[in-house]
Amino acid sequence: MAQQVRDVVMIGAGPSALTAAIYTTREDIDTVLYEKSAIGGLAAITDVVDNYPGFPEGIEGLTLAGHLEKQAERFGAHIEYGQVDAIRDEGDVKVVTVDGEEVQAKTVLIATGSDYKKIGVPGEAELYGRGVHYCATCDGAFYREKRLVVIGGGNSAFQEALFLTRYATHIDVLIRSEIRASDVLQHDMQKYVDEGKVTLHLNTNTDEIVAENGRVTSVKATKSGEPVEFETDGVFVFVGLKPNTEFLAGSGIELDEVGLIKTDQHLQTSIAGIYASGDVRSGATMQIASAVGEGAAAALSIREYLDQLSKK
């Protein structure tokens, strides 16, 4: 028996893929999504999403993810758990390996997202969303008139710390060795250092994030070989992103220098018929709202590609 060829296989079931699935299934495009962990991606494990349009009081990340899942399924999307290990291009058919089994599709959408790199200290995982954060624009507004600790010394750490200055009363930036941020960002930061709103701590290793009654209260660290403790209401970790693209090794899909997927203006990758959207895409803004928009745009591009394919 010939194997079924799906119209589109979506890898990942976060906000971007779920939105794309809503669009494709509403047009009767056969759609299956494979998710290896939590449906909803990073959004599902975010305590409160406070900057998603349409929810003036904010919405729990798990609730938002559940709404997107139900809506996609209502139109006929098939959501299955499974880990994608490889993609192979065979012209008009793409072969996706899921848990060792091959699935054929006319098109593929990669929406596997990125994970924030962790520092791996006690308290980090346990306090995620309850005082430990990885996105200033997502969670910074919760810390108006509060003290914060920012961990990291590169461009992202300085960019996010600068954003947090609009909320926090004081920010301690813990830098493991030397500053790696650009000269422009260092110049911008110096204003807040001079004002006493930001203190930069070089040669400072974070050892533990401490909490009382389930909320962050301080960070224990070692500064130039000496133990030190910083009182804080929250911790923002910015030591980089790790794109979920390991499975693309040998696929021929072009990645940028940090491993994010390069796309054209139609969100198509370097292989025709394979698309990428959301936080796994090079140039993504790492925001739920933009990931949702990219999912919709990718779905429209997929529809156009399938229309052209059917005319061959």
C-alpha positions in Angstrom: 0.0 0.0 0.0 1.3 3.4 -0.9 2.1 5.6 2.0 -0.2 8.6 2.6 1.4 11.9 1.6 0.3 14.7 3.9 -0.3 18.2 2.6 1.8 19.7 5.4 3.8 18.4 8.3 4.4 21.0 11.0 7.3 20.4 13.4 6.5 21.9 16.8 3.2 22.9 18.4 3.9 26.3 19.8 1.9 29.4 19.1 3.4 29.8 15.6 2.6 26.3 14.4 -0.8 26.2 16.0 -1.7 29.5 14.3 -0.5 28.2 11.0 -2.5 25.0 11.5 -5.7 27.1 12.1 -5.2 28.8 8.7 -4.3 25.7 6.8 -7.0 23.5 8.2 -9.7 26.1 7.6 -8.8 25.7 3.9 -9.1 22.0 4.1 -5.3 21.5 3.8 -4.4 18.2 5.5 -2.3 19.2 8.5 -0.4 17.2 11.1 1.7 18.7 13.9 4.4 16.8 15.8 5.5 18.0 19.2 8.2 16.4 21.3 7.4 18.0 24.7 4.7 20.6 25.7 2.0 21.8 23.4 2.3 25.6 23.4 6.1 25.7 23.6 7.7 28.3 25.9 4.4 30.1 26.1 2.8 27.2 27.9 5.3 27.4 30.7 5.1 31.1 31.0 3.3 32.1 34.2 1.5 35.2 32.8 1.6 36.6 29.2 1.0 40.3 29.8 1.7 41.7 26.3 -0.4 39.5 24.0 -3.1 41.7 22.3 -6.7 41.2 23.3 -6.1 40.3 27.0 -6.0 43.6 28.9 -5.5 41.8 32.2 -3.0 39.3 30.8 -3.5 35.6 30.4 -1.8 32.5 31.8 0.6 31.0 29.2 -0.9 27.6 29.7 -4.4 28.9 29.1 -3.4 30.8 25.9 -1.7 27.6 24.6 -4.8 25.6 25.4 -7.0 28.1 23.4 -4.7 27.9 20.4 -4.7 24.1 20.6 -8.5 23.7 20.8 -9.0 26.2 17.9 -6.5 24.3 15.6 -8.2 21.0 16.5 -11.6 22.4 15.9 -10.7 23.0 12.3 -9.2 19.5 11.9 -5.6 19.8 12.8 -4.0 16.5 13.9 -1.6 17.1 16.9 0.6 14.2 17.8 3.5 13.7 20.2 6.7 12.6 18.5 10.3 13.7 18.1 11.4 14.6 14.6 15.0 13.3 14.0 15.6 14.3 10.4 14.2 15.9 7.2 15.0 14.8 3.7 14.1 16.6 0.5 12.9 14.4 -2.4 11.7 17.1 -4.7 7.9 17.4 -4.6 7.8 15.1 -1.5 9.6 15.8 1.8 10.4 12.9 4.2 10.2 13.6 7.9 11.5 11.0 10.3 9.4 10.9 13.5 10.5 8.5 16.2 12.3 6.5 13.6 9.3 6.3 11.3 9.2 8.1 7.9 6.3 10.5 7.2 5.8 12.0 3.7 4.5 15.4 3.1 4.3 17.9 0.2 5.3 20.8 2.5 6.9 21.2 5.9 6.8 24.0 8.4 9.5 24.1 11.0 8.4 25.9 14.1 10.5 24.3 16.8 11.4 27.5 18.6 14.4 28.2 20.6 15.3 27.5 24.2 17.0 30.1 26.5 20.4 28.9 27.5 20.5 28.2 31.2 23.2 28.8 33.8 22.4 25.6 35.6 22.6 26.8 39.2 20.3 25.7 42.1 17.0 27.6 42.1 17.0 28.5 38.4 14.7 25.7 37.1 12.6 25.6 40.3 11.8 29.3 40.2 11.2 29.8 36.5 8.3 32.1 36.1 8.3 32.9 39.8 11.2 35.3 39.9 13.5 33.8 37.3 12.9 35.1 33.7 14.5 35.0 30.3 12.6 37.8 28.5 12.6 41.4 29.7 10.0 42.6 27.3 7.7 39.8 28.4 8.1 40.1 32.1 9.9 43.3 33.0 6.7 45.2 33.7 6.1 43.0 36.7 9.0 44.6 38.5 8.1 48.3 38.7 9.9 49.9 41.6 11.8 46.6 42.4 15.4 45.6 42.5 16.7 43.2 39.8 19.6 41.0 39.0 20.6 40.6 35.4 23.0 37.7 34.5 25.1 38.1 31.4 27.7 40.4 29.8 26.9 40.2 26.0 24.7 42.2 23.7 21.5 40.6 24.8 22.2 41.1 28.5 22.9 44.8 28.0 19.9 45.3 25.7 17.6 43.6 28.1 19.1 45.4 31.1 18.6 48.7 29.4 15.0 47.9 28.8 14.5 46.9 32.5 15.8 50.3 33.6 12.4 51.7 32.8 10.9 49.6 35.6 13.5 48.7 38.2 14.8 50.9 40.9 18.2 49.3 40.7 19.9 46.5 38.6 22.9 44.5 39.5 24.4 43.0 36.3 26.5 39.9 37.1 29.1 39.3 34.4 31.1 36.0 34.6 34.3 37.5 33.2 34.6 40.6 31.0 32.0 42.7 29.1 31.3 41.3 25.6 28.6 43.8 24.7 29.2 46.3 21.8 30.7 49.7 22.4 27.4 51.3 21.5 25.5 49.3 24.2 28.3 50.0 26.7 28.0 53.7 26.0 24.2 53.6 26.5 24.6 51.6 29.7 27.2 54.1 31.2 24.5 56.7 31.7 22.6 54.4 34.1 25.9 53.4 35.8 26.7 57.0 36.4 23.2 57.6 37.8 23.7 54.7 40.2 20.7 52.8 38.7 22.9 50.0 37.4 26.0 48.4 38.9 28.2 46.2 36.7 30.0 43.3 38.5 32.8 41.8 36.5 34.4 38.4 37.3 31.2 37.4 39.1 30.0 33.8 38.9 26.4 33.1 39.9 26.2 30.2 42.4 22.6 30.0 43.5 19.2 31.8 43.3 17.6 31.9 46.7 13.9 32.1 47.5 11.6 32.3 50.5 8.0 31.2 50.3 8.5 30.3 46.6 9.7 33.8 45.6 13.2 35.0 44.7 14.9 37.0 47.4 18.6 37.0 46.6 21.4 35.7 44.4 24.5 34.1 45.8 27.6 34.6 43.8 31.4 34.6 43.8 33.0 37.9 42.8 36.8 37.8 42.2 37.0 34.7 44.4 35.0 36.2 47.3 31.4 35.1 48.2 28.8 37.9 47.8 25.0 38.0 48.0 22.7 40.4 46.1 19.2 41.1 47.4 16.7 41.1 44.6 13.1 40.7 43.7 13.8 39.0 40.4 16.5 37.5 38.2 16.7 37.9 34.4 19.1 35.5 32.7 20.5 36.5 29.3 23.3 34.2 28.3 22.0 33.4 24.8 19.5 31.3 22.9 19.9 27.7 21.7 17.8 27.1 18.6 16.1 23.8 18.4 17.7 22.9 15.0 20.0 20.0 15.9 17.8 17.6 13.9 18.5 19.6 10.7 22.1 18.5 10.4 22.7 17.2 6.9 19.3 18.4 5.7 20.6 21.1 3.4 18.5 23.7 5.2 20.7 26.9 5.6 21.2 28.2 9.1 22.8 31.4 10.3 25.8 31.7 12.6 23.9 30.9 15.8 21.9 28.0 14.2 18.6 29.8 13.4 16.9 29.0 10.1 17.4 31.5 7.2 14.2 32.2 5.3 13.1 34.5 2.4 10.3 37.0 2.4 7.8 34.2 2.1 9.3 32.4 5.1 10.6 29.7 2.8 13.9 28.1 3.7 16.7 27.3 1.3 14.7 24.2 0.2 11.5 24.8 -1.8 8.5 23.6 0.1 10.0 23.8 3.5 9.2 26.8 5.6 10.1 28.2 9.1 8.3 30.5 11.5 8.5 31.8 15.0 11.5 31.7 17.4 13.5 29.2 15.3 13.7 31.6 12.4 16.7 33.9 11.8 15.5 37.5 12.4 12.6 36.5 14.7 11.7 39.0 17.5 11.2 36.2 20.1 7.7 37.5 20.9 4.5 35.4 21.0 2.5 38.0 19.0 5.0 38.0 16.1 5.4 34.2 16.2 1.6 34.0 15.7 1.8 36.5 12.8 4.6 34.5 11.2 2.5 31.3 11.5 -0.3 32.9 9.6 2.0 34.2 6.9 3.7 30.8 6.6 0.3 29.1 6.1 -0.6 31.5 3.3 2.8 30.8 1.6 2.2 27.0 2.0 -1.2 27.3 0.4 0.3 29.1 -2.6 3.0 26.5 -2.9 0.5 23.7 -2.8 -1.6 25.4 -5.4 1.4 25.6 -7.7 2.2 22.0 -7.0 -1.2 20.8 -8.0 -0.9 22.5 -11.4 2.2 20.6 -12.4 
